Amino acid sequence: MAGEEPTDETEEKKKEGPSEATEEKKTSKAVISVIFLLVAMAAVSIYSTMQPVGYKYTSTVAGVSVHSQIPLEELQYRENVALYNNSDPAAVTCNFELSAISIQDRLGYKILIEQGEQGIYIQTDKAYIRGMNYEETLQTCNIFSCLREGIECPSNLWSIRDSILKEKKINIAIDNELRGSAVQGYGDIMGALGYIQAENQMEDIDGNGRIENWELEESLIKIFPYIMEGDECKLQPITTGLQKLNATNETYNCRTLSPAIILQKADENKIDVNGDRMTIMGDDEHVGSAAIIVRDVISPELIRSLYGLD
């Protein structure tokens, strides 16, 4: 009725404010908004993942396809790398190779080795090294190392191992002007040569079930080390478990040694293979890095064997 005084109950309801139903509606709308936002974000993430990765630069390096989002020379600045455990034998060798020429850093540039169509796939924050089998993965890794170090590598990089096994000997010379990393790299190559010397020693040539002395001599891969001064190579002594060569002071023209691996001081960083002669050229640091690559070209099993991983 008009003029009726408000009751105490009416006044109490005004003080209470919005009803519980109104509050529930507001809460429901807020929850729905959050859920919608999360779904939208997930959809964008899935869409982005499904999009093909674009590679601005494509080329073939030493017979291996390379796809990159950055100029290839920029890869040389990715010195800090993150490597990941992988039980595949080729990946194990590759990880050791990369760790020897890089700075290991769990927050660094990510390098992943996996099975797939042979190639190198370089992205801004990570790179993929792929091969369909053991040999392809190793070769792809060798070429990635060449790119990573700014070393020019040939498409016949791997032929030197065949030359060694065929000729049953190898001449290896180091320029007397090389120091530091290059000398260490020379030691790495010598280790690989010693490994394949031992690996190929036990060969039953006549198939009679016994390894005889003449067969040991016949199958022995002989290693001849030299110090290089200009074009002259001076023979050095060597002792391995299978071979002993006293110093003879004999000097040869380095250009006539064959098959041969030559470590040479030069202005350009390069591995050149001409027939059965390999020349590793560059400054001390790059010759050392190239020698690590050649070590794994000659005997990729060596590093796994040293660490008991084969």
Summary of the structure (lengths in Angstrom):
residues: 310
radius of gyration: 32.3
end to end distance: 99.7
largest distance: 130.8
contacts: 931
relative contact order: 0.12
helix: 43%
strand: 25%
